[in-house]
Amino acid sequence: MSPKARHTPQEQEELIINAAIECIEETSLLDFTMAAIGKKAEVSMGTIYKHMQSKEDVIVAIGVRMLKKHHRIYSDILRFPLTMPERLICGYLATPTELTDYSFGVQLEMLCSSKAVLQRASKRWVDGLVQFDHAIANEFQQALRDSYESGEIVLSEEDAPSVMESLSMGLWAMCVGFTQVAYQRNARQGDGLAPSLPFLASPELPYPMQPEHGIVKSAHRFLNSFPWKHPLDAAGINRAIELLEQRGYR
């Protein structure tokens, strides 16, 4: 009888991803090595390459794990006992580093959106990214449809599809765009490059985001440009902050 395998393939994969995260925390998303991952995971290089064929696979595999967690978190937020505008403003009030288990989450998300990285990654891992990306988008779309069907947002049947698309696209673009620019500008300041935008002038990232911050105010105005039965107000923003803090998302 052959000896029982020390780890199942799934356990090996988890060991490799956990080791990769540790190696990246110790170096960077560019400087980690496959050999270091193997040593930390205590598996052979053959085992490593059975699961991850390249550094791009490692990056995307961690990205899949991150998006899986984001899916769970956003599903939770979209079920908060709040109005829909209050739930939507949570996307600006949650702290990005609290939504992952590691410090490089925002930078990882940028790399996982890079065509150069995705073209070199295995289809299996890229398909995982797409799966959870679609799952998150579907959660938001369903929540918006529910708000329309319940009368929380007052729209005609004819206008509903285009208005919902504008709302979803605008919120996504503002949130993702600000987060990425904030981290990029913060990183460049370390090289002596001053930011061109006044609200990014601090060497510290503006998290946790306060209600008076420009991007929160902009999102507030944007949300209230839509015909909600109960528009977002300062009390609603404070309720959102309280629940985010209770859940550890801020």
MIKOL-533846 format. One record per residue (C-alpha): x negated, y, z negated. Coordinates in pm, 1 decimal. Example, Ala and Ser with C-alpha at 12.3 -4.5 7.8 and 13.67 -1.06 7.14 Angstrom:
! MIKOL-533846
east->-1230.0&north->-450.0&up->-780.0
east->-1367.0&north->-106.0&up->-714.0
This chain:
! MIKOL-533846
east->0.0&north->0.0&up->0.0
east->-143.0&north->340.9&up->94.3
east->-182.9&north->597.2&up->-185.4
east->92.0&north->852.9&up->-230.1
east->16.8&north->1185.8&up->-62.7
east->-97.3&north->1452.2&up->-306.4
east->139.4&north->1710.8&up->-158.0
east->428.5&north->1698.0&up->85.8
east->395.8&north->1909.3&up->403.3
east->632.4&north->2166.5&up->252.3
east->426.0&north->2184.6&up->-66.0
east->108.7&north->2223.0&up->139.8
east->264.3&north->2512.4&up->326.7
east->364.7&north->2683.2&up->3.9
east->13.2&north->2637.8&up->-135.8
east->-138.2&north->2788.5&up->178.1
east->93.2&north->3090.6&up->182.2
east->42.0&north->3153.6&up->-190.1
east->-335.7&north->3130.5&up->-143.9
east->-318.7&north->3362.3&up->157.9
east->-133.7&north->3624.9&up->-44.7
east->-399.8&north->3607.9&up->-316.9
east->-679.8&north->3636.8&up->-59.7
east->-517.1&north->3939.0&up->104.0
east->-466.8&north->4105.8&up->-235.0
east->-839.7&north->4053.8&up->-301.6
east->-950.6&north->4181.7&up->42.3
east->-701.4&north->4322.9&up->293.7
east->-466.2&north->4224.5&up->571.7
east->-760.1&north->4250.8&up->812.1
east->-1046.3&north->4106.8&up->607.5
east->-909.8&north->3778.7&up->469.8
east->-1049.7&north->3454.7&up->614.5
east->-900.1&north->3113.8&up->679.8
east->-1191.1&north->2954.3&up->493.0
east->-1112.3&north->3159.1&up->181.5
east->-748.9&north->3049.0&up->199.8
east->-852.1&north->2683.5&up->224.2
east->-1084.3&north->2715.7&up->-73.8
east->-824.2&north->2888.8&up->-288.1
east->-547.6&north->2646.7&up->-187.9
east->-784.5&north->2350.4&up->-236.3
east->-691.4&north->2199.0&up->98.3
east->-901.9&north->2106.8&up->399.8
east->-932.5&north->2330.0&up->705.2
east->-757.3&north->2055.7&up->898.5
east->-458.3&north->2095.2&up->668.2
east->-470.6&north->2474.0&up->706.4
east->-463.2&north->2454.1&up->1085.0
east->-182.9&north->2199.4&up->1078.5
east->38.3&north->2474.7&up->939.8
east->-129.3&north->2797.9&up->1055.2
east->-318.8&north->2810.2&up->1383.4
east->-448.6&north->3166.5&up->1341.5
east->-469.3&north->3467.6&up->1110.4
east->-167.4&north->3603.0&up->1295.9
east->27.2&north->3293.4&up->1188.8
east->-70.3&north->3365.7&up->828.9
east->48.3&north->3726.5&up->855.2
east->377.4&north->3631.1&up->1016.6
east->435.3&north->3340.0&up->773.9
east->405.3&north->3579.9&up->479.4
east->633.1&north->3817.4&up->669.3
east->894.5&north->3542.8&up->697.2
east->879.4&north->3487.8&up->321.7
east->914.0&north->3863.3&up->265.3
east->1215.3&north->3893.7&up->497.4
east->1377.5&north->3595.0&up->328.0
east->1352.6&north->3780.4&up->-3.1
east->1475.5&north->4103.4&up->158.2
east->1778.6&north->3915.2&up->286.6
east->1862.0&north->3800.4&up->-65.3
east->1809.7&north->4149.7&up->-211.1
east->2012.8&north->4333.2&up->53.6
east->2290.4&north->4077.1&up->18.5
east->2293.0&north->4158.9&up->-352.7
east->2290.0&north->4536.6&up->-296.4
east->2574.9&north->4517.7&up->-44.4
east->2783.4&north->4349.1&up->-314.9
east->2713.8&north->4610.0&up->-583.7
east->3039.0&north->4739.6&up->-744.3
east->2996.5&north->5071.1&up->-561.1
east->3153.2&north->5249.6&up->-266.6
east->2999.9&north->5170.6&up->71.5
east->2817.9&north->5506.9&up->95.6
east->2670.1&north->5443.8&up->-250.2
east->2546.8&north->5101.3&up->-141.1
east->2396.9&north->5245.4&up->177.0
east->2203.4&north->5518.6&up->-5.6
east->2036.3&north->5240.4&up->-206.0
east->1814.1&north->5176.7&up->94.9
east->1643.4&north->5509.2&up->26.5
east->1642.6&north->5484.4&up->-351.7
east->1495.0&north->5133.6&up->-385.2
east->1115.8&north->5127.0&up->-423.3
east->951.6&north->4933.2&up->-135.0
east->684.8&north->4771.9&up->-352.4
east->956.3&north->4639.0&up->-586.3
east->1118.2&north->4449.0&up->-299.3
east->820.1&north->4217.4&up->-244.2
east->592.8&north->4008.1&up->-465.0
east->275.9&north->4177.5&up->-340.4
east->132.0&north->4524.6&up->-292.4
east->88.3&north->4518.1&up->85.0
east->451.2&north->4461.3&up->181.5
east->502.4&north->4781.1&up->380.2
east->177.0&north->4735.5&up->572.7
east->271.1&north->4371.7&up->636.0
east->605.7&north->4478.9&up->778.1
east->426.7&north->4714.0&up->1018.0
east->197.1&north->4434.1&up->1137.1
east->490.9&north->4198.7&up->1182.1
east->642.1&north->4458.0&up->1417.6
east->326.3&north->4472.2&up->1627.8
east->352.4&north->4315.1&up->1971.6
east->-18.1&north->4227.7&up->1960.9
east->31.3&north->4025.1&up->1641.3
east->352.5&north->3856.4&up->1754.5
east->205.8&north->3751.2&up->2088.2
east->-74.9&north->3564.2&up->1910.2
east->147.3&north->3402.0&up->1645.9
east->308.7&north->3059.5&up->1685.0
east->666.8&north->3049.5&up->1810.2
east->779.1&north->2872.0&up->1495.7
east->677.8&north->3160.1&up->1271.3
east->801.3&north->3431.3&up->1507.7
east->1137.2&north->3252.4&up->1525.9
east->1150.0&north->3266.7&up->1145.2
east->1104.8&north->3643.8&up->1153.9
east->1380.9&north->3678.5&up->1410.9
east->1612.8&north->3454.3&up->1208.4
east->1591.9&north->3659.6&up->889.4
east->1583.9&north->3990.6&up->1075.8
east->1914.4&north->3896.9&up->1237.4
east->2052.4&north->3771.3&up->906.2
east->1981.0&north->4106.8&up->739.8
east->2132.7&north->4300.5&up->1031.2
east->2441.3&north->4078.1&up->1020.0
east->2485.1&north->4144.1&up->646.9
east->2493.6&north->4519.2&up->710.0
east->2721.4&north->4487.4&up->1012.7
east->2965.3&north->4271.0&up->817.1
east->2965.2&north->4516.7&up->525.6
east->3041.3&north->4802.3&up->765.3
east->3320.3&north->4603.2&up->930.5
east->3466.7&north->4529.4&up->588.0
east->3460.3&north->4900.3&up->499.8
east->3647.9&north->4977.9&up->823.3
east->3905.1&north->4702.4&up->776.2
east->3969.3&north->4809.3&up->415.8
east->4020.3&north->5172.1&up->516.9
east->3716.4&north->5292.3&up->324.2
east->3597.4&north->5462.3&up->643.4
east->3879.6&north->5613.5&up->847.4
east->3835.7&north->5539.7&up->1218.5
east->4054.8&north->5461.4&up->1513.5
east->4022.3&north->5115.4&up->1662.5
east->3883.9&north->5272.8&up->1979.1
east->3614.5&north->5476.0&up->1801.9
east->3510.0&north->5217.9&up->1541.8
east->3246.0&north->5021.9&up->1741.9
east->3046.5&north->5325.8&up->1860.5
east->3071.7&north->5507.0&up->1526.4
east->2957.1&north->5197.5&up->1334.6
east->2663.4&north->5156.7&up->1571.2
east->2563.9&north->5522.5&up->1526.0
east->2587.8&north->5492.6&up->1148.5
east->2383.4&north->5172.9&up->1134.1
east->2116.0&north->5290.3&up->1378.6
east->2077.6&north->5630.7&up->1215.7
east->2037.6&north->5493.4&up->863.8
east->1789.0&north->5228.6&up->978.9
east->1579.3&north->5475.6&up->1178.8
east->1561.6&north->5729.9&up->896.0
east->1474.2&north->5474.6&up->628.0
east->1215.5&north->5273.1&up->822.9
east->1065.8&north->5579.5&up->988.5
east->1013.7&north->5769.2&up->663.9
east->868.6&north->5468.7&up->480.8
east->617.6&north->5393.3&up->754.0
east->509.6&north->5755.3&up->797.8
east->475.4&north->5801.6&up->420.8
east->241.9&north->5503.6&up->387.8
east->46.4&north->5593.5&up->701.5
east->-6.6&north->5950.7&up->584.9
east->-101.1&north->5834.5&up->237.7
east->-364.2&north->5598.5&up->381.9
east->-508.0&north->5868.8&up->608.2
east->-550.5&north->6110.5&up->320.5
east->-808.2&north->5871.2&up->185.1
east->-1009.0&north->5958.6&up->496.4
east->-967.8&north->6330.0&up->439.0
east->-683.5&north->6372.7&up->688.2
east->-417.4&north->6611.8&up->564.9
east->-51.1&north->6531.8&up->636.1
east->138.5&north->6759.6&up->872.5
east->466.2&north->6727.2&up->680.6
east->499.2&north->6929.9&up->358.3
east->700.3&north->6664.8&up->170.8
east->412.8&north->6417.4&up->222.9
east->146.8&north->6649.9&up->85.2
east->103.5&north->6464.7&up->-245.2
east->-170.8&north->6201.1&up->-257.6
east->77.3&north->5979.7&up->-442.5
east->363.4&north->5811.8&up->-258.4
east->701.5&north->5960.3&up->-357.5
east->838.1&north->5650.7&up->-532.6
east->1062.9&north->5593.8&up->-708.8
east->1252.1&north->5833.4&up->-482.7
east->1443.5&north->6103.8&up->-664.4
east->1783.6&north->6242.6&up->-553.4
east->1629.8&north->6582.3&up->-477.2
east->1374.5&north->6439.0&up->-232.3
east->1417.1&north->6555.3&up->125.9
east->1481.6&north->6210.9&up->277.5
east->1751.2&north->6130.2&up->18.6
east->1917.9&north->6465.1&up->85.1
east->1898.9&north->6403.9&up->458.6
east->2051.3&north->6057.1&up->421.2
east->2320.9&north->6203.8&up->195.8
east->2415.3&north->6459.9&up->460.5
east->2403.6&north->6199.6&up->735.4
east->2630.4&north->5960.0&up->546.5
east->2881.2&north->6233.9&up->471.5
east->2900.6&north->6329.3&up->839.2
east->3114.8&north->6015.1&up->876.1
east->3483.0&north->6002.8&up->770.8
east->3460.0&north->5815.9&up->440.5
east->3771.6&north->5808.8&up->226.1
east->3543.6&north->5887.7&up->-70.4
east->3229.2&north->6074.1&up->42.9
east->2900.6&north->6028.3&up->-139.0
east->2836.7&north->6267.5&up->-428.8
east->2570.4&north->6319.8&up->-695.3
east->2749.8&north->6092.6&up->-942.4
east->2753.5&north->5814.9&up->-682.1
east->2379.7&north->5850.4&up->-623.4
east->2320.8&north->5820.3&up->-997.4
east->2537.3&north->5506.9&up->-1011.4
east->2328.3&north->5357.7&up->-730.1
east->2005.2&north->5439.1&up->-915.1
east->2134.0&north->5281.0&up->-1235.1
east->2222.1&north->4952.4&up->-1064.0
east->1893.3&north->4940.3&up->-870.6
east->1703.0&north->4984.3&up->-1196.1
east->1909.7&north->4716.0&up->-1368.6
east->1826.4&north->4469.6&up->-1087.3
east->1457.9&north->4562.1&up->-1083.6
east->1468.4&north->4707.2&up->-732.3
east->1348.9&north->5048.5&up->-845.3
